[in-house]
Amino acid sequence: MKLDVLYEVDVPRPWHGDHPYGQRREEQRAYREAVEQIRLADRMGFNTIWAVEHHFREGRSHMPASEVFLGHLAGLTEQIRMGFGVTLTPFGFTPPQRIAEKVATVDILSNGRVEWGTGRSTPMEQTAFGVDIAKSRDDWREAIEIVCGMWREEYFEYESERFRFPRRMVTPKPFQDPHPPAWMAATSQGSAEVAGSNGLGMLSFSIMQPLETMAAQVAAYRKAAETATPLTDVTTNKVAAYTLVHTTGSKQVSQKVWDSVAWWYKNLAMFTLEWELPHLGKEERDKTFPLLKPLFEGEVPVETFDAADMIVIGDVDTCVKKMKRYADLGVDELICYVQWGYLDHQDILKTIEILGKEVIPELDRYTPKVQPPTS
């Protein structure tokens, strides 16, 4: 199992100084520190840096322009892959020709190190961009087909009920032939099967769900992938999962770390309550609400999350043990979310260094109970 890193650029309140000066200063600090951390991850042997695309996420995810961030990193790193995690794909967010252009450009600047993640986002962002929520899955699929056509064909033209594009040469073409590996964010019910049946890698997560639930998703994905009809020109039969990760090498975990875990989950819960639950079907609401109810009431069960390996925090032995469990579930890449909450920059650098020097070699030697597919 490979180790990746995920960056959303968390900028939690309070922002010191008068608004908006305090916000600007904190955002600039977070970006500078993120770049330094990722450059270290590159030297430490991490596989991929996944950069999100989120908009209007106060305190969390101050990263709306991942292509700029990844393009900058492409010239500062040598080995680590550049992951779009993800491009928001439905019509309204970004027209397909812009997705084709920006992903291919980063692929060239990085000499073919791009991983292309795709996703539909949440109602909060969808409504701000005028995205038709009911048609977002159809838009997602159609946009992917269009992007691949723009990469595949010298001149491209297209017309459908939802999108029209006159005959043009879309430039540049990707460095990777025919194009970068393609992934799908699989967060909603049934999305694991959608990713697998379309030949896309699955980007999953262990937030507020038992690992047994993730195991079922991985199994459903693998089964669907056996009879996939690839949506793109590249078949990507891989599972990547992300969770909060932190280690300073000591068994003693500071209160700031646990407070940061609580902040992160509470922020997620309140966002879900305001923007996502109202748009879910009854079955999905009934499954999701019990997990979130304690968080809404201000009681974040950090100890429960830790005991269930839903987060990876502790000394080296603890982290290795927890990560091996993910590998045993069939996860190919564990995406380490390392810059979150109120964590100190130096402690994050230490986490990345320890993972690189002590954990990655151990995982390289480990044979998971579930073997990944050969193709």
C-alpha positions in Angstrom: 0.0 0.0 0.0 1.3 3.4 -1.0 1.1 6.5 1.2 -0.3 9.8 -0.4 -1.0 13.2 1.2 -4.1 15.3 0.9 -4.3 19.1 1.1 -7.4 21.2 1.5 -5.5 24.2 3.2 -7.4 24.4 6.5 -7.5 27.9 7.9 -9.4 27.6 11.1 -10.7 30.6 13.1 -9.8 32.7 15.0 -8.1 34.8 12.4 -5.8 37.1 14.3 -6.1 40.8 13.2 -9.0 42.7 11.7 -11.0 41.0 9.0 -10.1 40.7 6.2 -6.5 41.3 7.0 -6.4 38.4 9.5 -7.9 36.0 7.0 -5.4 37.0 4.3 -2.5 36.5 6.6 -3.6 33.1 7.8 -4.3 31.9 4.3 -0.9 33.0 3.1 0.8 31.2 6.0 -1.2 28.0 5.4 -0.3 28.0 1.7 3.4 28.6 2.4 3.5 25.9 4.9 1.6 23.4 2.7 4.2 23.9 -0.1 7.1 23.3 2.3 5.4 20.2 3.7 4.7 18.7 0.2 8.2 19.3 -0.9 9.3 17.2 2.1 6.8 14.6 1.2 8.3 14.4 -2.2 11.7 13.7 -0.7 10.3 11.2 1.7 8.9 9.0 -1.0 5.1 9.7 -0.8 3.3 8.6 -3.9 0.8 11.4 -4.7 -0.3 14.8 -3.4 -4.0 15.2 -3.8 -5.3 18.8 -3.9 -9.0 19.4 -3.5 -11.2 21.9 -5.4 -13.6 23.5 -3.0 -15.3 26.8 -2.9 -16.6 29.0 -0.1 -15.6 26.6 2.7 -15.0 28.9 5.6 -12.2 27.6 7.9 -11.7 24.4 5.8 -10.7 23.9 2.2 -9.4 27.3 1.2 -8.3 25.8 -2.1 -10.5 26.7 -5.1 -7.8 26.6 -7.8 -6.0 23.3 -7.5 -4.6 23.6 -11.0 -2.6 26.6 -9.9 -1.4 24.9 -6.7 -0.4 21.7 -8.6 1.2 23.6 -11.4 3.4 25.4 -8.9 4.3 22.2 -7.1 5.1 20.5 -10.4 8.2 22.7 -10.8 9.2 22.3 -7.1 9.0 18.5 -6.9 10.6 15.5 -8.7 8.8 12.3 -7.9 5.5 12.8 -6.2 2.4 12.6 -8.5 0.0 15.5 -8.9 -3.5 14.5 -7.9 -6.6 16.5 -8.8 -8.7 15.5 -5.9 -11.0 16.3 -7.6 -12.0 18.5 -10.6 -15.7 19.5 -10.1 -17.0 18.1 -13.3 -20.8 18.9 -13.8 -21.6 21.6 -16.2 -21.7 24.9 -14.4 -18.6 24.5 -12.3 -16.1 24.5 -15.2 -16.8 23.8 -18.9 -15.1 20.5 -20.1 -12.7 22.4 -22.4 -11.2 24.2 -19.3 -10.8 20.9 -17.5 -9.1 19.4 -20.5 -6.7 22.4 -20.7 -5.8 22.7 -17.1 -5.3 19.0 -16.4 -3.2 18.5 -19.5 -1.1 21.6 -18.7 -0.2 20.3 -15.2 0.6 16.9 -16.8 3.1 18.5 -19.1 4.7 20.7 -16.4 5.1 17.6 -14.2 6.4 15.4 -17.0 3.5 13.0 -16.7 2.8 12.9 -13.0 -0.9 13.7 -13.0 -3.8 11.7 -11.5 -7.1 13.0 -12.6 -9.9 12.8 -10.0 -13.5 13.7 -10.9 -16.5 14.5 -8.7 -19.9 16.2 -8.4 -19.4 18.2 -5.1 -22.1 19.2 -2.7 -25.3 21.3 -2.8 -23.6 24.2 -1.2 -21.2 24.6 -4.1 -23.6 23.3 -6.8 -26.2 26.0 -6.0 -23.6 28.8 -6.0 -22.5 27.8 -9.5 -25.9 27.1 -10.9 -25.4 23.4 -11.3 -28.5 21.3 -11.8 -28.3 19.0 -8.8 -30.8 16.4 -10.2 -28.7 16.2 -13.4 -25.2 16.4 -11.8 -24.5 12.7 -12.2 -25.4 12.7 -15.9 -23.4 15.9 -16.4 -20.4 14.3 -14.6 -20.5 11.3 -17.0 -21.0 13.4 -20.2 -18.3 15.9 -19.2 -15.7 13.1 -18.7 -16.5 11.7 -22.1 -16.1 15.2 -23.7 -12.8 15.8 -21.9 -11.4 12.5 -23.1 -12.6 13.2 -26.7 -10.8 16.6 -26.5 -7.6 14.8 -25.5 -8.0 12.0 -28.0 -8.9 13.9 -31.2 -6.9 16.5 -32.9 -10.0 18.6 -33.7 -13.1 18.1 -31.6 -16.7 19.2 -31.9 -19.8 18.1 -29.9 -23.5 18.8 -29.6 -26.0 17.4 -27.2 -29.0 18.6 -25.2 -26.8 19.7 -22.4 -23.6 20.9 -24.1 -22.4 22.3 -27.4 -18.8 22.9 -28.6 -17.8 24.0 -32.1 -14.9 22.4 -34.0 -11.7 23.4 -32.3 -8.2 22.1 -31.6 -8.1 21.8 -27.8 -4.5 22.4 -26.6 -2.4 21.1 -25.0 -2.7 17.4 -25.1 -1.6 15.5 -21.9 2.0 14.2 -21.5 0.7 10.8 -20.6 -0.6 8.7 -23.5 -3.5 8.5 -23.9 -4.2 10.6 -20.7 -3.7 10.6 -16.9 -5.3 7.8 -14.8 -8.9 8.8 -14.0 -10.6 8.5 -10.6 -14.0 9.2 -9.1 -14.9 10.5 -5.6 -17.1 7.8 -4.1 -19.0 9.3 -1.2 -22.7 8.7 -1.8 -24.6 5.5 -1.7 -24.0 3.2 -4.7 -21.0 5.3 -5.9 -18.5 2.5 -5.4 -20.3 0.4 -8.0 -20.5 3.4 -10.3 -16.7 3.9 -10.1 -15.9 0.3 -10.6 -18.3 -0.3 -13.5 -16.9 2.7 -15.3 -13.3 1.6 -15.0 -12.4 4.6 -12.7 -10.2 4.5 -9.6 -12.2 5.0 -6.4 -11.4 7.8 -4.0 -13.0 6.9 -0.7 -12.7 8.0 3.0 -13.0 6.6 6.5 -14.7 9.7 8.1 -17.5 8.7 10.5 -17.9 5.2 9.1 -16.6 1.9 10.5 -13.8 0.4 8.5 -16.1 -2.6 7.9 -18.3 -0.2 5.8 -15.3 0.7 3.8 -14.5 -3.0 3.3 -17.9 -3.5 1.9 -17.5 -0.5 -0.5 -14.1 -1.9 -1.7 -15.7 -5.3 -2.3 -18.5 -3.8 -4.2 -16.1 -1.7 -6.2 -13.9 -4.7 -7.1 -16.9 -6.8 -8.1 -18.2 -4.0 -10.4 -14.7 -3.5 -11.9 -14.6 -7.1 -13.1 -17.1 -6.3 -15.8 -16.3 -2.7 -16.3 -17.1 -0.7 -19.4 -14.5 2.0 -19.2 -15.7 5.6 -19.4 -12.3 6.9 -20.2 -9.4 5.6 -22.4 -7.5 4.5 -19.3 -8.8 1.8 -16.9 -7.8 2.5 -13.3 -8.6 -0.4 -11.0 -7.4 1.1 -7.7 -8.8 2.2 -4.3 -7.5 5.2 -2.4 -8.9 6.2 1.0 -8.1 9.2 3.1 -8.2 9.9 6.8 -6.6 12.2 9.4 -3.0 11.2 10.1 -0.6 12.5 12.7 2.5 11.3 14.6 5.4 12.8 16.4 6.9 9.4 17.2 5.7 9.5 20.8 3.0 7.5 22.5 1.9 10.8 24.2 -0.5 12.7 22.0 -1.0 16.4 22.9 -4.3 17.9 23.7 -4.0 20.2 20.7 -4.1 17.2 18.4 -7.3 15.9 19.9 -8.8 19.3 20.0 -7.9 19.6 16.3 -9.6 16.3 15.6 -12.7 17.5 17.4 -12.7 20.8 15.5 -12.4 19.0 12.1 -15.3 16.6 12.8 -17.5 19.3 14.2 -16.9 21.5 11.2 -17.8 18.6 8.9 -20.9 17.8 10.9 -22.3 21.3 10.8 -21.6 21.6 7.1 -23.4 18.3 6.5 -26.4 19.4 8.6 -26.8 22.7 6.8 -26.0 21.7 3.2 -26.2 18.0 2.6 -28.8 16.3 4.8 -31.7 18.3 3.3 -30.8 17.1 -0.1 -30.4 13.4 0.7 -33.1 10.7 0.3 -34.8 9.4 3.4 -32.8 6.2 3.5 -29.5 8.0 3.3 -30.6 10.6 5.8 -31.6 7.8 8.2 -28.1 6.2 7.9 -26.2 9.4 8.1 -27.9 11.3 10.9 -27.2 8.9 13.8 -23.5 9.1 13.0 -23.6 12.9 13.1 -26.0 13.5 16.0 -23.4 13.5 18.8 -21.3 16.0 16.8 -24.3 18.3 16.3 -24.7 18.3 20.1 -21.1 19.2 20.6 -19.9 15.8 21.7 -17.2 14.6 19.3 -16.4 10.9 20.2 -12.7 11.2 19.4 -11.8 8.2 21.5 -14.3 6.1 19.5 -12.9 7.2 16.2 -9.4 6.5 17.4 -10.2 3.0 18.8 -12.0 2.1 15.5 -9.0 3.1 13.4 -11.1 5.7 11.6 -8.2 8.1 12.3 -4.4 7.3 12.4 -2.8 9.1 15.3 -0.1 7.9 17.7 3.5 6.5 17.7 5.1 4.7 14.8 3.9 1.2 15.9 0.4 2.5 16.3 0.3 4.1 12.9 1.8 1.0 11.2 -0.7 -1.2 12.9 -3.7 1.0 11.9 -2.4 1.4 8.3 -1.9 -2.3 7.8 -5.6 -2.7 8.6 -6.4 -0.4 5.6 -4.1 -2.5 3.4 -5.8 -5.6 4.6 -9.2 -4.2 3.4 -7.8 -3.8 -0.1 -6.9 -0.2 -0.1 -4.1 0.5 -2.6 -3.2 4.0 -1.5 -3.8 5.5 1.9 -4.2 9.3 1.6 -2.8 11.0 4.7 -4.6 14.2 5.6 -1.8 15.8 7.6 -2.5 19.6 7.6 -5.7 20.0 9.6 -7.0 22.0 12.5 -4.6 23.8 14.8 -1.6 21.5 14.2 1.9 23.3 14.3 3.8 23.4 11.0 6.9 21.8 12.6 4.8 18.9 13.9 3.3 18.3 10.5 6.8 18.3 9.0 7.8 15.8 11.7 4.8 13.6 10.9 5.8 13.5 7.2 9.4 12.7 8.0 8.6 9.9 10.4 6.1 8.4 7.9 8.7 8.6 5.1 11.6 7.2 7.1 9.8 4.6 9.3 6.3 3.8 8.1 6.6 3.7 4.3 9.5 1.1 4.4 7.4 -1.0 6.8 4.4 -0.9 4.5 6.6 -1.7 1.5 7.6 -5.0 3.2 4.1 -5.9 4.2 1.9 -8.4 2.3 -1.8 -7.5 2.7 -4.3 -10.1 3.4 -6.3 -8.9 0.4 -4.1 -8.9 -2.8 -4.8 -6.1 -5.3 -5.8 -7.1 -8.8 -3.1 -7.8 -11.3 -4.7 -5.6 -14.0 
